[in-house]
Amino acid sequence: MAQSKEEFLEQFGGDYGYPDAPRGIDELRAADFKRLEGMVFLDHAGATLYSEAQMADVAKDLMSNVYGNPHSQSDSSMATSDLITSMRHQVLKFFNASPRDYKCIFTSGATAALKLVGECFPWSRDSCYMYTMENHNSVLGIREYALSKGATVSAVDVEEFVDPSKNHGSDSLFKISKRSTQRRGDDVLLHNYQNGSLTAISGNNINLFAFPSECNFSGHKFNLSLVKLIKEGKFISTTSQQQGSWMVLIDAAKGCTTEPLNLTVYSADFVVCSFYKIFGYPTGLGALIVKNEAAGLLNKTYFGGGTVAASIADIDFVQKRKSIEQVLEDGTISFLSISSLRYGFKIIDTLTISAIARHTASLATYVRKKMMDLKHSNEKNVCIIYGQEASKVKDLKMGPTITFNLKREDGTWFGYREVEKLASLSGIHLRTGCFCNPGACAKYLGLSHSDLVSNFEAGHVCWDDNDIINGRPTGAVRISFGYMSTYEDAEEFLKFLQSSFVSKAVGLNNGYMVNMDTLNLGDDWSEQAISDIRLKSITIYPVKSCQGFSVQGWPLTTGGLKYDREWLLQGSGGEILTQKKVPELSSIRTLIDLELGKLFLESPRCKDKLQISVIENLTHLSAEADVYGQRYEVQTYGDTINSWFSDAIGRPCTFMRCSSSKYRSCTINGRRDRLCRDTRSKLNFVNEGQLLLVSEESISELNSRLSSGNGNGKQRVFVDAMRFRPNIVVSGSTPYDEDNWKRLKIGVYGRMQPLSNDQPISELRTGDQIKRTTGNFSII
């Protein structure tokens, strides 16, 4: 699969690497992005990276100049005001917008700019707010303002196709297909929205149409000819062609990173952007580019510092300023961040935005093609890429974004969180989920309303680990390239896909080829174990995120290993403390002596060891706690114990124990439409199931992959089994065989005899033989 860089440059050399700039990509990367050494950053659609030279310029500027609050007349204030004016013009120039026609309003980001439009737009009962399905949540959120004023709201699909009447085939037509109409209030008739067509019920109603210049989910670039067609009503509707008074809003937060709008040609009424998407710094700063005629229609209610010419405190008198920038910018704007914009634009101007577009497109085109060529040993595709394939336009423009899911050889899906976790182990930074774009996510993944509701009821929310429900993905994986991305980044990512997700045929002595994933593991429970699989180690983690301890044997209850993850620490703000938030937890050693009935704890930060009875009730207060969306009844301890833990981790915290009276149980489906755990079991503070099991063979195979993909003189990566914090480590199976085990029986010589509920049903011992079948996982 690998292609040499020389071959890549032969195909893309004219576009890749900034051949006409003072510095090429390799020199740029080495000089200004040294922190990326050993890392592959592929989430530029989320936030691109600032350069070291850029930040050096910012620091030098702030240390050399005095910038005062612009709401004054001092020399430092006037210098700030002049700089802000200059930056407004710089932003307008970036969008090729004349200051005579447009104004630049600084906001805290693209979301704040969209909120400002929604808040100030002249909605009425005759208005309609329409937006494409492929839109960020921040665009969808505008509908709350529209609906609250009685306006009609509708999401639409925009389909582009070539006009067959044009001989040159370059002109496109658009079909706008309406989804269901949304409106609040039964007393309001839907007379202004009939049969899916855009109609104006009165001469003075104003409607708004919103779409992204580039979809942040798929990378699909919308044809900006939509602006004129929407404003003039010259489009193909689902039923008829109608005229209407329409304004256009474009979310350019993603698209302008490689192709800013030319507002001289495509005169949208509102355009929003965030600058960290373009050149990494500053965050928390964006802009609303608003056409003068549209700005005059915005009706802002609130006034704050800087927005008024005069106001009187004890009577209803206020006179707002005439400048639209001052009217819409509440308080003191982020003038120091605004001053740093020039150093971001300096990079863009040096490289040129057209060269950035060509550079990033060359990488995305190359990787997209290579991903489509990836095949399993049975010739089935590994990658399902969303966006371009469904279009009826052959050369649909795509941004430097690739969103995809991965399939196994048997047609089942790899969960996107599984992909993300493996990518992290390989030093690859990417994004997973729906990227705050629910419409595009549902559209491309083929999820109906009932699917989405069902997924939510099954416990799936944004940013969680429920990546496969009922055998179908709930989100996707996204990679995206930025102006400092390199061929080496692309190649490392492709090697990662090849080594981690492409099945390989295994040669047998008789010359036949068979795939490892399809080997029959023997699911007849009456048969003897096919191979000598043994229990190698048992680890108990009494306190969530603290160290565990190894044992030779341990009682097994209906809730898993006795006392496993039965305690945790809660921060002063109610948050659950984990190693990710508090690394000091990893230094707390734990041990339970079953005969003494005590939990022993040690910390290098505490002089004395701590002893807590696990049998006697030493807790002080019964309460409920929310642990990652699940409600638990818990018991808390007194000041002495809480103080010890606070000293151990260096912050105030509360030590709590899961109560025996209210455990949670499994109610959702796991991957590939299998129950994620035994539904009869009750769980402590575990993330997913009663037990975490891994095989030595899987870890060994993972290390082989990491080593094979870790060339170029980089330090060898080695992953120990305990990095995954497993309760059980087994040996004697084939790599990843345990992913498909249905049931597990440890100790096949009659030693495991089930007892009554909530009592130990067995004892696990290292060295036990293991018997298993494929399918659901449980302990019997």
N, C-alpha and C positions, 0 to 999 in steps of 0.2 A: 504493500500500500504506500509505503514511504516514497516520496518524490524528492529528488535532490534539490537543493536551493538553486543550483544552476538551471535546472529545468523549470523551476518556478519563475525565476527571473527572465528566462527566455520568453515565457508567456505573459508575465505581468510586469516586467522590468520598466516599461515606460510609465507605469502608474505607481508602482511600489517604491517607497523609500525616499521621496522628495528629491529627485535627481536635479531639480532646478533651484533648490534652496541652498542657503549658505552651508548648512550641515545636513548630511544624510541621516537616515533613521538610526543606523548603528551608532553613529557619533552622538546623536541626540539622546538615545537611550542610555549610553554609557556615561554621558556627562550629567544629565539632568534627572535620571531615574535610577540611581544606584541602589535605592531601597528595594527595587524589584528583582534584585539578584536572587536566583533560585525560586522565583515565584512566577506564576502565570496568572495575570489578572485579566479576566474576561467579563467584567460587569460594568462596562463603560456606559451602558444604557441606564444603570442605576446611579452611577456617579463616576465621571472620568477623573483622572489623576492630575494634580497640580505638579508643575515642574520645580526643581530646586532653584533654577535660575529665576523663575517667576517669584518664588517666595523670597529669594534674596533681594530682588528689586522692591518688593513690598516692604520688607523689613528696613531696607535702606531709606526708603521714602518716609516711613513713619518715624524713623529715628532722626531724620534730617529736617523735617518740616513740622510746623505747628498748625493744626487744623482746629478751628473753633466751631462752635455750634452755628449753623448757617442762619438761624433766626436772630441775627444781630447785625450790627454795622461795624464791628471792629475789623481791623486788618485781617486777622486770622479767620474771622467769620466770612468776610468778603472773599478771601482766597478759597475757602471751602465752597461758597456759592458758585464761584467761577468754575471750579473743578466739577461740580455737579452738573452745571450747564454743559460743560464740555463732554461729560460722560453721556448725557442724554443724547447729544448729537452723535456720539460714537455708536451708541446702540441703534439709533435710527439709520445710521450709515450701514451698519451690519445687515439690516433688513432692507436696504435700498429704499428707505422711506424718506420723502422730503419733509423737512421741518414745517413747511407751509401746509402740508396735508395731515401730518400725524404728530402726536405727542407721546412722549415716553414717561410713564408713571412708574416709579420704583416701588416695589412691593417686597414682602419677605420671601417670595418665591412664586412659582407658577400657580400653585394652589391658591395663594392669597390673591393673586391677580384674577383668577377665575371666580373666586368668592366675591370680589369687588364688582365684577360684571353682574353676577347674579343678584347681588344685593341692591345695585343701583339701576338695573334695567327697568324700563317702563312697562312692567307686566300689567295685563288687564285680563278680563274674562274673555276678550276676543283674541288674546295672544296665543301663540303656539311656540313651544320650545321643542325643537327636533334635534336629535344627535345621532350619529352613526353608532352601531353596536360596538365598533372598535374605538372605545374611548376610556380614558382613565377615570377612576372613581371621582376625581376632583371635578371633572366635567359633568358626570352624572349628578353630582351634588347640587348643581345649579337648579335642578328640577324642583328642589324643595322650595326655593323662592317662587318659581313659576306656579307650582301647584297651590301654594299658600295664597296666591292672588287670584286663584280660579282659572288660571291658564291651562291649556291643553298641552300634554307632553307625550312624545312618542319617540321610540328608538327605531332606526331604519337601517336597512342593508343597502349599500350603494354598490351596484354592479357596473363595472366598466367593460365596454366592448368596442371594437373598431367599427366605424361607420362603413358599411360595405359600398355605399354610394361614392365614397372617395377613392379615386384610383390609387393615390399614393399611400392610402391606408394609415395615415398618421393621426387623423382626427378620431376622437373617441366620443362615444355616446354613453350616457349614464342612465341606469334604471334604478329608481329609488323605491324600494319595497318597504312598506310600513309594517311595523310590528303592532302589538296591541296599544290602544290609546289609553293614556292615564289621565285621570282628572279627579279632583276632590270636590265633594259637594253635590248632593243629588238634585238640588234645585237649579243647577247650571246645565243648560242644554248644550249638546255637542254640535251646535249648528255651524260652527266655524271650521269643523273638520269633518268633511263628508267624504266617504268612500276612499280615504287614503290620499286625497289630493290636498295641495297647499292652496287654501283659499282665504282671502281677506274678507271678513264680514262687514267691516266698515273701513272708511278711508283713512282713519288715523291709528289703526292698531299696528303695533310693531311686533314682528316675530323674529325668532333667533334660531339659526342653524349652526351647529357646532361639529367640527371634525378635527382629527389630528393631522398634522402634515405627515407624520410617520407613526404608525401604530407601534406602541412600545411593547406589544406582545409578539407580533409576527415580523415586524420590520417593514411591512407593506407601506410604501409611500403613496399617499393619495394624490391623484391628479389635481393640481391646483386650479385647473379650468373649472372645477366645481364652484369656485367663488363667483365667477361671472354668471354661470348658469343658474345658480341658486338665487342670486340677487335679481336677475332678470326673469326668473321663472322659466327659463328655457331648458327643460329637462324632461325625460320620459318618466312619468309616474306610473304606478301600477294600473291606473284606470284612465286618467285623462290629464291633459296639460292645462295647468291653471296659472293665473297670475297672482301675485301676492306681494306684500310689503315685507321683505325679508332682509335681515342683517346677518353677517357671517362672523363667527368666532373660530379661530384656529388655535389649537393647542400645539405650539411648536417646541415644547420642552425637549422632546427627543429629536425631532427632525432637524432643528437648526444646528445641532452639533456637527453635522456634515453638509447640510444644505439649507441655509436660512432662506426664508421667503423673500422674493423680490416683490415688495409691496407696490412698486411702480407699475408692475405688470398685473399682479393679482391683488387687487385693492380690497383686502378683507377689512372689516370694521374693527375687529379686536384680534390681537395676537398676544399670546403669553409665552414667557420663557423663564428658565432658571439658569443662572450663570455657571453654577457648579457643574451642570451637565455639559457645558461647552469647554471650560478649561479648569475645572476642578476646585478653584477657589475664587471668590468666597462662597461659602454656603450661606443659606438664609437670606439670599438676595435674588430677586427676580424683577421682571418688568411686565407691565401691560402697555402694549403699543396700541394706541387707540386713534382712530380717524377723527378728525376735528368735528365732522357732522355727527358722528356717533357720540362723541364726548358730550356734546350739547344736550343729548337725550338722557344722560345718566343723572339720576336724582339721588343724591346722597343725603341721608338723614342726619347721621352723627357728625359732629364737628369736634375737632381737638386742636391741640397746639399747632400753630402754623397754618391752619385751614381758614381762619377767620381774619377779616380786616378789623372787626370790632365786635364786642359782645358786652352785655351788662348782666351782672350776676343775679340781681333781684327782680328783674322784669324780663318778659319774653322778648328779648331783642338780640338779634345776631345778624351780622352782615358778613357773608362769606367772601373770600377773595375771588377775583375774576380769573386768575390763572388756573386752568384745569389741573395742572400738576399739584398746585398747592391745595386745591379743594379736595383732591382724592388721596393725598398723602397725609395721613394723620400723624401728628407728633413730629419729633425729630427723626428724619430718615437715617439709615445706617451709613453715615457719610464716610466713615473710615473704610468700610467695605466697598463703597462706591469708588473711593479713591484708588483702590487696588484693581479695579476693572481694567484700567489701561494696560496693566502688565499681562493680563490674560489675553487681551486683544492684540498685544504686541506679538505674542506667539502666533496667533491666528494670521495676522498680517504678514508675518515673516514666512510662514509655510504656505499661506494662501488657503482659503476654504475649499477651493476647487481641487487643490492637490491633496488636502486631507480627505475629501470625498473619494478621490480616485484611489488613494492609498488604502483606506479602510475597506472600500468595495473590492479591491483585489484580494485582500485576505478573506473576506466573507465569501466571495465567489469561489475561491479555491477550496475553502473548508466545506462549504455547502456541497460542492461537487464530490469531494472525497467522502463525505458522510453518506451521500446517496449511493456511493459505490460499495459501501461496507456490506458484506454478506456473511451470514452464518455458513457453516459447512454444508447445510442443506439448501443453500442459495436463497434463503429468505432474508429480506432486508432487516438490518439492525436498527436503522434510524427512520423515524417518521417525522418529517420536517413540516411545520405548519406555515401556511401563507401562500407561497407562489404557486404551488401545484394546483390549487383549486381555482385559479384565475383563468378567465377566458381571454386574457390579453397575454400573448406569447411572451413579450419582453416587459412584463410588469416590473416597475422600478422597485427595488428592495434596498433598504438601508443595511448597514453593517451589523445586523442582528440576526441570529439564527435561533429559533425556538423549536424544540423537538422533544420527543420521548423515545425511549429505547425498548426494543422487544427482544425477548429470548427466542431461542430456536423453536420452541414449542408454541410460539404465538402469544405467550403471556407477557405482561409488561414488567419492566424494571421500574420500581417506584422512584420518583424524582428525588426523594430524600436519600434513598440508597445511592443514587448517582452523586448527589451533593457530598455525602459523607466520604465516599471513595475519592472524589475529586479533592477534598480537603486533605486527605492523606497523601495525595500526590502533589500538593502545593498549588492546586488550580482553584482559582476563585471564580465562581459563577453564581447564577441566581436561579432559584426554583420557585414554583407556585403559580399564581395567576398574575403577578406583577401589578396588582391593583387595577386590573383591566378585566372585570367580570364578564363583560359582553363578548370580547374577543376570546376569552378563555372558554366560555360555554359554546361559542360558535365553532371554534376550531376543534375542540374536543368532542363535539356532538352531544353536549349535555343539555337535556330538556329541563323545563322548569321543575318537573317532578324529580328529576335526577338531583338537581341542585338542592331542593328542599330535603330530599331523602338523605343526601350527604350531610347536610347541616344537622338533621335530626340524629344522624349516626355519630355526631360529635365533631364533624369537620368544620374548622374555622380557618381564617387566614393565618398563615405562618405556622401551621401545626405539622405533625408528622403523618397525618392520614393521607398518604399519597395515592393509595389504591383502595377503592371501595367498590364492592360488587364486581371485582375483576376489571375495573376501568380506572384510568388515571383521573385524579381530581385537579391536576395542574400539569406543569411541564418544566423543562429545563431550558434555560436561556443563556446563550453566550453572546457577547457583543464586543466589537473592536473600537479602539480609540486611536487618536492621532499618533500615540507613541507605541502602539501595538506592533509586533514584529512577526516575521515569518517563523522565527523560533517559537513564539507563543503558539502560533497555529499548529506547528508540527508537534509540539509537546501535547497539545490537546488531542490531536488525532492519534498519537501513540497511546494516550490514556484510554481512548475509546477502544482501540484495537486490543490492547492487553487486558482490559477489564470486562468487556461486554461481548466480544465476538467469540462464539463457541468454536472450538478447534476439534477437528477429527483426531481420534487416537488410533494409531496403528497397532494391530494385534499380531501375534506371532504367526497366525495362519494367513496373514496378508489381508484380511478383511478390515474395513474401516467402520468404527462404531463411535457414536457421540457419547461422551461421558454422562451428559444430562439425561439420556434415555435408558441407561442401564437399569434393569429390574432389581430393586433392592429387596424383594421378597416380602410381600405384604400378608402372607398367610401366618397368622399369629400362632398357629400350632407348630410351625416349622422351627427347627433349631436356628440359631443365629448363623448367618451365612459367613460372616467374617468375625475375627476376634476383636471386637470393639470393646474398649475398656474405659472405665471411669478413672481419669488420671488425677484430678484435683477437685477439691470442694472449697469454695470461699464464701464466707458469710460477711455481709456488710450491714452491721446493726444500725449505724447512723448514716443516712443518705449523704453521699459525697465525701464521707470520711474514709480512712483506710479500712480495708477488710482484713480478715485473718483466715488462715488456712487450717483445715482440720482433716483428720483421717476418716471420721464418720460423723454424721449429724442427723438429728430427727427431722423428718419431713411431715408437715401438716397440710391441711387442705389449702392453706394460704401460701404454701411454698416451704422453703427452709425456715425452721423455727427461729424467730427473732430477726429474720433478714429484713433490712430497711424498715424497721418498726419505729425508728426515731428519726427526727430531722431538726434542723435549725431554721427559725423564722426571724427575718430582720425586723428592725424597729418600725419599718413602714408596712409590715405585713407580707413582704415578699419572701419567697422560699429561697434559701441560700444554697447555692451549688458551687462546685469548683470553678465553673466558668466565671461566676461573679466574685467568689472569695477563694482564691488559690490556697489560702492558709488552711482550708479544710483538709487538703490532701496530706497535711503533716500530722493530723490527729490520728493516733493509733488506737485501735479498739480490740477488745478481747472479751468473750463471754465464757465464764466458767459455769458449766451446767450443774455441777455438784454443789457449788457455793451459791448458785443462783444470782450471780453478780455480773454486771457490765463494768469492765475496767477501761479507763481512758487515760491517754498520755498525750502531752503536747510539749514541744521544745520551748514554748513560750510560757509554760506554767511550771512552777517549781514542784508542786504537789500533784500526785496522781489523783484521779477521781474514781470513786466507786459508787455504783448505783445498783440497787437491788432490782432484779427483773421479776421477782416474785411478789415481794411486799409492795403495797400501794403507797408509794412515797410522793405521788403527784398531788397537786394542790387544787387544781381548777379544771373543770370540764368545760370544753368549748368546741366550736366548729371552726375549721380552717379550710380555705380554698387552696388546693394544691393542683395547679395547672388545669383548672376548670372542673375538678372533682371535689365534692364536699366530703370532709372527713370529720368524725367526732374524735377529738384529741384530748389528751391530758397534759397539762403543763406542770413545771416544777418550780421550786422556790428560788429565792434570790441567790443562795449560795451556789447552786448548780448553774444558774444562768450567768452568774458573774464569772465562773470558771471558763465557760465557753466564750464569753465576751472577751476575756483576756487571751484566750487561745487564738482567736481569729482577728482580734484588734478592732472589734466593732460591737455595739450593743445587739444582743440577740436573745431569743427565747427558745429553750429546749423543750420539745414536745414529743409525745408518744402517741401512736395510733391506738385509739381505744378499741377494745375487743367487741364493743357493742354495735359498731356501725362501720363495717368495711364496705368497699365498693366491689362490684363484680363486673364481669365482662358483658357488654350489651351490644357491641359493634362487631362488624365483620372485618377481618384482616385481609391481607394481600391474597390475590388470586381467589377471592370469594371463599375463604376459609375462616372459620372462627379463630380469633387471635389467641384464645386460651380456653381452658376448661371453664364453661359457664357456671359450673357448680362451685367454683373456688371463690374465696374471698381474698382480697388483696390488701397489702400494706401500702407503703409509699413507693411503689414501683411505678415505672413509666408505662409498662405495657403488659407484661405477663409475670407469672409467679417466679419463673426461673429464666436466667439468661445462660444459654449453652453455646459453646463454640468448640470446634475440633482443632487439634494441633495441625492437622493436614490443611485446613482452610487457612490458618495463619501462615503456615509455611509457603503455601501457594501464593498468598498475598505478598509476602516478602520477596518471592521470586519475581513477581510482576513489578514491584517497586524497584528492585535492583535492575531489571532489564530496561526499565524506562528512565534510569537515573544516570545517564552517561554524562559526557562533556566535563568529566573531572569533578563532578559534584560528589559531596560526601554521601556514602551509602546510607540509605534509610532502612532501619530495622524496626519492626513493630512487634512488641511482645504481646502474648495473648492477654495478659492482665490489663493492657491498655483499654480493653473493651469492658472491663469490670465484670467478667463472667462469674456466675455461681458455679458452673460446672464446665470442666474442660475434659474432653474425651479424646481418645486416639484409636486409630485402626480403621477409620472410614476414609472415603475419598473426599477430596476438597469440596466444600459446600454441600456435601451430601445431606447434612443436617437440616438444610433449608426445607427439604421436602419430607421430613419424617412426620408421620401421622401420630404415632404413639411411641412412648419410650418406656421400657421396662428395665429397671436396673436391679441386678441381683436375681438371675433367672433360676436360682437353685432353691426356690421356695422360701427364702428368708424374708421376703416382703409380704406381710399379711395385713390387709386393711383393718383398721380399728374404727371406733365410733367417730362421729363428727367432732371436729375441733380438737381431736386428739392425734398424736403422731401416728400416721398410717404406715410408716416404715422408717428405716434409718439408712441413709446413703453411706457407702463406704468406698474409699478409693480402692481401685483394683477390681471392683465389681465388673462382671460382664454385662453388656448392654444388648438388648434386643429392641428392634424398632421396625415400624412400617412407615410408608409414605403417606403424607396427608396432614391432617390436623395434629397439633402437638399437645400432648397432655402427659401427666404423670399418673400411672395406675399401679 
